[in-house]
């Protein structure tokens, strides 16, 4: 169950309403993180002690195992429930974490260099590639980043743009028929087509272009066991790991049973996420109603990660066979020396 002894402080609530994120310190232990990552390097096909095997800068690993947040990190779960307006509003099906680690190992070319400034990063986006987006979408009520490694400045921590929440919120409010997420863009869902068809057309949104309107940037750093909870419309990007110390996180979504409601009869019933959205829009309430059907989207990563998981399972099986072979190999017979 959620840790009922934990609640956000008044300072944390104010910080979230102002900045759109809050960091829950030490929500789980280093031992938990270590136990969960036991197979990570084998799954990656890399050697943690040999940088020459680190052949990919960033890897978004597939899911192998899932587990309930409230058991793994009850302190984080209590904060999630509070931000969403109560545990009863959270969809239990969308309240799990998994071992789909996002590993940032950096590159030899950038090791020891100065980190590039935020506007030069190439990964700015809004999460949620699996559904058509509306302002009140329940599929992703929070962006969650558990830290499974220590992350120092320059160590590849996620970079966020808190002032971008208002830009995204205004765009979604102006498109009640929903927008499709595709390759760092949004475009109107009801008119069909692909992102390439919409470039330069009214209604087309490019995260990489819109980020240029932002002026507030934060590099998320912290210790193993910290959990960052962010507004679902937070623009964010992977940063460059110039330290080349392995950075390991995940980014599980939190879902709601029902869509956000920005027009509740009693304003005291607004969740903190709803209050932040309304504040970003500059209104006290909003009678937002989608004009099209909610539907899912099959993201491109599904096929990619299916193939990745098959390769991972093969490596794990080979490791088990090798370990079993070593365990059953008899020791050499000593040879007597005359």
C-alpha positions as CSV (number, residue, x, y, z in Angstrom):
1,X,0.0,0.0,0.0
2,X,1.0,3.6,-0.4
3,X,3.2,5.0,2.4
4,X,0.5,6.9,4.3
5,X,3.2,8.5,6.5
6,X,4.6,10.3,3.4
7,X,3.0,13.4,1.9
8,X,4.2,16.3,-0.2
9,X,5.3,19.3,1.9
10,X,3.7,22.7,1.3
11,X,7.0,23.7,-0.3
12,X,7.0,20.7,-2.7
13,X,3.4,21.5,-3.7
14,X,4.2,25.1,-4.4
15,X,7.3,24.0,-6.3
16,X,5.3,21.7,-8.5
17,X,2.7,24.3,-9.3
18,X,5.4,26.7,-10.3
19,X,7.8,24.4,-12.1
20,X,5.8,21.3,-13.0
21,X,8.0,18.8,-11.3
22,X,9.1,17.5,-7.9
23,X,11.9,15.2,-6.8
24,X,11.1,12.5,-4.2
25,X,14.4,11.7,-2.6
26,X,15.4,8.1,-1.7
27,X,12.1,6.5,-2.8
28,X,13.8,3.1,-3.1
29,X,17.2,1.7,-2.0
30,X,20.5,1.1,-3.8
31,X,20.0,-2.6,-3.0
32,X,16.7,-2.7,-4.8
33,X,18.3,-1.0,-7.8
34,X,21.2,-3.4,-7.9
35,X,19.0,-6.4,-7.6
36,X,16.9,-5.2,-10.5
37,X,19.9,-4.5,-12.7
38,X,21.6,-7.9,-12.2
39,X,21.1,-8.9,-15.8
40,X,21.3,-5.5,-17.4
41,X,24.8,-5.7,-18.9
42,X,24.2,-9.2,-20.3
43,X,21.0,-8.0,-21.8
44,X,22.9,-5.1,-23.4
45,X,25.6,-7.4,-24.7
46,X,28.2,-5.1,-23.2
47,X,30.9,-5.3,-20.5
48,X,30.6,-2.7,-17.7
49,X,34.4,-2.7,-17.3
50,X,35.3,-2.4,-21.0
51,X,34.2,0.9,-22.7
52,X,35.2,-0.5,-26.0
53,X,32.1,-2.7,-25.8
54,X,29.9,0.4,-25.2
55,X,28.8,0.5,-28.9
56,X,25.6,2.5,-28.5
57,X,25.3,5.9,-26.8
58,X,21.7,5.5,-25.6
59,X,19.7,2.3,-25.4
60,X,15.9,2.1,-24.6
61,X,15.7,-1.5,-23.4
62,X,12.5,-3.5,-23.8
63,X,10.3,-4.7,-20.8
64,X,11.3,-8.1,-19.3
65,X,9.7,-7.9,-15.9
66,X,7.1,-5.6,-14.3
67,X,6.3,-4.9,-10.7
68,X,3.8,-2.7,-8.7
69,X,5.1,0.8,-7.7
70,X,3.3,0.7,-4.4
71,X,5.4,-2.3,-3.3
72,X,8.7,-1.3,-4.9
73,X,8.7,2.4,-4.0
74,X,5.7,3.2,-1.6
75,X,7.1,6.7,-0.9
76,X,7.0,7.5,-4.6
77,X,3.6,5.9,-5.0
78,X,2.1,8.1,-2.2
79,X,3.4,11.2,-4.0
80,X,2.1,10.0,-7.4
81,X,-1.4,9.5,-5.8
82,X,-1.3,12.9,-4.2
83,X,-0.4,14.7,-7.5
84,X,-3.1,12.8,-9.3
85,X,-5.8,13.7,-6.8
86,X,-5.9,10.4,-4.9
87,X,-5.1,6.8,-5.3
88,X,-8.7,6.0,-6.3
89,X,-8.1,8.1,-9.5
90,X,-5.1,6.1,-10.6
91,X,-5.6,3.3,-13.1
92,X,-4.1,0.1,-11.4
93,X,-3.3,-1.3,-14.8
94,X,-1.0,1.7,-15.5
95,X,0.7,1.8,-12.1
96,X,3.6,-0.5,-12.6
97,X,7.3,0.0,-13.3
98,X,9.5,-2.3,-15.3
99,X,13.1,-3.2,-16.1
100,X,13.0,-1.4,-19.5
101,X,16.1,0.6,-18.6
102,X,17.2,3.7,-20.5
103,X,21.0,3.5,-20.5
104,X,23.1,6.5,-21.5
105,X,26.8,5.6,-21.9
106,X,28.0,8.6,-23.8
107,X,30.5,8.5,-26.7
108,X,34.3,8.4,-26.9
109,X,34.2,11.7,-28.9
110,X,32.4,13.6,-26.2
111,X,34.1,12.2,-23.1
112,X,35.6,15.0,-21.1
113,X,34.1,17.7,-23.3
114,X,31.8,20.5,-22.2
115,X,28.1,19.5,-22.3
116,X,26.3,21.1,-25.2
117,X,23.7,23.7,-24.3
118,X,20.0,22.7,-24.0
119,X,19.0,24.1,-27.4
120,X,21.6,22.0,-29.1
121,X,20.2,18.7,-27.8
122,X,18.5,16.6,-30.5
123,X,15.9,14.7,-28.5
124,X,13.2,17.2,-27.3
125,X,9.8,15.6,-27.1
126,X,6.6,15.1,-25.0
127,X,6.1,11.5,-23.9
128,X,3.1,9.3,-24.9
129,X,3.8,7.7,-28.3
130,X,1.0,5.2,-27.8
131,X,-2.2,7.3,-27.9
132,X,-3.8,10.3,-29.7
133,X,-3.2,13.3,-27.4
134,X,-5.9,15.5,-26.0
135,X,-5.5,18.1,-23.3
136,X,-7.3,15.9,-20.8
137,X,-5.7,12.5,-21.9
138,X,-5.7,10.0,-19.0
139,X,-3.2,7.6,-20.6
140,X,-0.2,9.6,-19.2
141,X,-1.1,11.6,-16.1
142,X,2.5,12.0,-15.0
143,X,6.0,11.6,-16.4
144,X,8.0,9.5,-13.9
145,X,11.8,9.1,-13.9
146,X,13.2,6.7,-11.3
147,X,17.0,6.9,-11.0
148,X,18.8,3.6,-11.0
149,X,22.2,5.2,-10.9
150,X,23.7,8.3,-9.5
151,X,23.6,11.2,-12.0
152,X,26.1,14.0,-11.6
153,X,26.1,17.2,-13.7
154,X,27.2,16.3,-17.2
155,X,26.3,12.7,-16.6
156,X,23.5,12.4,-19.1
157,X,20.6,13.4,-16.9
158,X,17.3,14.3,-18.5
159,X,17.0,18.0,-19.5
160,X,13.6,19.6,-19.0
161,X,12.0,22.8,-20.0
162,X,9.4,23.8,-17.4
163,X,8.1,26.8,-19.3
164,X,7.3,24.6,-22.2
165,X,4.3,23.1,-20.4
166,X,2.3,26.3,-21.2
167,X,3.2,26.1,-24.9
168,X,2.1,22.4,-25.2
169,X,-1.1,23.0,-23.1
170,X,-2.2,25.9,-25.3
171,X,-1.6,23.8,-28.4
172,X,-3.6,20.9,-27.1
173,X,-6.4,23.2,-25.9
174,X,-6.7,24.6,-29.4
175,X,-7.0,21.1,-30.9
176,X,-9.9,19.3,-29.2
177,X,-10.1,16.7,-32.0
178,X,-6.8,15.4,-30.8
179,X,-3.3,15.2,-32.3
180,X,-1.1,12.3,-33.3
181,X,2.4,11.9,-31.9
182,X,5.1,11.0,-34.4
183,X,8.8,11.5,-34.5
184,X,9.1,14.6,-32.3
185,X,5.9,16.1,-33.7
186,X,2.2,16.4,-33.3
187,X,-0.3,16.9,-36.1
188,X,-4.2,16.9,-36.2
189,X,-5.5,13.4,-35.9
190,X,-8.9,13.7,-37.6
191,X,-7.4,14.7,-41.0
192,X,-5.0,11.7,-41.3
193,X,-1.7,11.6,-43.1
194,X,1.8,11.4,-41.6
195,X,4.1,14.0,-40.0
196,X,5.8,14.5,-43.4
197,X,2.4,15.5,-44.9
198,X,1.9,18.1,-42.3
199,X,5.3,19.9,-42.2
200,X,4.6,23.7,-42.6
201,X,0.9,23.2,-42.5
202,X,-1.5,24.9,-39.9
203,X,-1.8,22.6,-36.9
204,X,1.7,21.0,-37.3
205,X,3.8,21.1,-34.1
206,X,7.5,20.3,-34.0
207,X,9.0,19.8,-30.5
208,X,12.4,20.6,-31.9
209,X,11.2,24.0,-33.2
210,X,8.9,24.9,-30.3
211,X,11.7,24.3,-27.8
212,X,13.3,27.4,-29.2
213,X,10.5,29.4,-27.5
214,X,11.6,28.2,-24.1
215,X,14.0,29.9,-21.8
216,X,13.9,27.8,-18.6
217,X,16.0,24.6,-18.6
218,X,16.9,22.2,-15.8
219,X,19.4,19.3,-15.9
220,X,18.0,16.6,-13.7
221,X,20.6,15.1,-11.4
222,X,20.4,13.0,-8.3
223,X,21.2,9.8,-6.5
224,X,20.1,6.2,-7.0
225,X,16.6,5.8,-5.5
226,X,15.5,9.3,-6.3
227,X,12.3,9.6,-8.4
228,X,11.4,12.6,-10.5
229,X,7.6,13.2,-11.0
230,X,6.7,15.6,-13.8
231,X,3.7,17.2,-15.4
232,X,2.7,15.0,-18.4
233,X,3.2,17.9,-20.9
234,X,6.8,18.6,-19.8
235,X,9.1,19.0,-22.8
236,X,12.3,17.0,-22.1
237,X,15.4,15.6,-23.8
238,X,18.1,13.1,-23.2
239,X,21.4,15.0,-22.6
240,X,24.9,14.0,-23.5
241,X,26.9,12.0,-21.0
242,X,30.3,13.6,-21.1
243,X,31.4,11.8,-17.9
244,X,30.8,8.4,-19.4
245,X,29.6,7.1,-16.1
246,X,26.7,4.7,-16.9
247,X,23.4,6.6,-16.4
248,X,20.4,4.3,-15.9
249,X,16.8,5.4,-15.6
250,X,13.3,4.3,-16.7
251,X,10.3,6.4,-17.7
252,X,7.1,4.6,-16.7
253,X,3.8,6.5,-17.4
254,X,1.0,6.8,-14.8
255,X,-2.5,6.4,-16.1
256,X,-5.8,7.6,-14.7
257,X,-9.2,5.7,-14.6
258,X,-10.9,8.8,-16.1
259,X,-9.7,11.8,-18.1
260,X,-8.5,15.0,-16.4
261,X,-11.4,17.3,-15.5
262,X,-10.6,21.0,-15.7
263,X,-14.1,22.1,-14.9
264,X,-14.9,20.4,-11.6
265,X,-17.8,21.8,-9.6
266,X,-15.7,22.1,-6.5
267,X,-12.3,23.6,-7.2
268,X,-10.9,21.8,-4.2
269,X,-11.3,18.6,-6.1
270,X,-8.8,19.6,-8.8
271,X,-5.7,17.4,-8.7
272,X,-2.3,19.1,-8.5
273,X,-1.7,18.2,-12.1
274,X,-5.0,19.7,-13.2
275,X,-4.2,22.9,-11.2
276,X,-0.8,23.1,-12.9
277,X,-2.4,22.7,-16.3
278,X,-4.9,25.5,-15.6
279,X,-2.2,27.7,-14.2
280,X,-0.2,27.2,-17.4
281,X,-3.2,28.2,-19.5
282,X,-3.8,31.2,-17.3
283,X,-7.4,30.3,-16.3
284,X,-9.2,29.1,-13.2
285,X,-11.2,26.4,-15.0
286,X,-11.8,25.2,-18.5
287,X,-14.7,23.3,-20.0
288,X,-12.6,21.2,-22.3
289,X,-14.4,18.5,-24.3
290,X,-12.7,16.3,-26.9
291,X,-14.6,16.4,-30.2
292,X,-13.2,13.1,-31.5
293,X,-12.8,9.6,-30.2
294,X,-9.9,8.6,-28.0
295,X,-7.8,5.9,-29.6
296,X,-4.4,4.3,-29.3
297,X,-1.4,4.5,-31.6
298,X,1.0,1.6,-32.3
299,X,4.4,3.2,-31.8
300,X,7.3,2.2,-34.0
301,X,9.3,1.2,-31.0
302,X,7.1,-1.9,-30.4
303,X,8.6,-3.9,-33.3
304,X,12.1,-2.6,-32.5
305,X,11.9,-3.6,-28.9
306,X,10.4,-7.0,-29.7
307,X,13.5,-7.8,-31.7
308,X,15.7,-6.4,-29.0
309,X,14.0,-8.6,-26.3
310,X,14.6,-11.7,-28.5
311,X,18.3,-10.9,-28.7
312,X,18.5,-10.2,-25.0
313,X,16.8,-13.5,-24.1
314,X,19.3,-15.3,-26.4
315,X,22.3,-13.7,-24.6
316,X,20.8,-14.6,-21.2
317,X,20.3,-18.2,-22.3
318,X,23.9,-18.4,-23.6
319,X,25.1,-17.0,-20.2
320,X,23.1,-19.6,-18.3
321,X,24.4,-22.5,-20.5
322,X,28.0,-21.2,-20.1
323,X,27.6,-21.0,-16.3
324,X,26.1,-24.5,-16.1
325,X,28.9,-25.9,-18.2
326,X,31.5,-24.3,-15.9
327,X,29.7,-25.6,-12.8
328,X,29.7,-29.2,-14.2
329,X,33.3,-29.2,-15.5
330,X,35.4,-31.4,-13.1
331,X,38.6,-30.0,-11.7
332,X,41.8,-31.1,-13.4
333,X,43.4,-34.2,-12.0
334,X,46.7,-33.4,-10.2
335,X,49.8,-34.9,-11.8
336,X,52.3,-36.4,-9.5
337,X,55.9,-35.1,-10.0
338,X,58.6,-37.6,-9.4
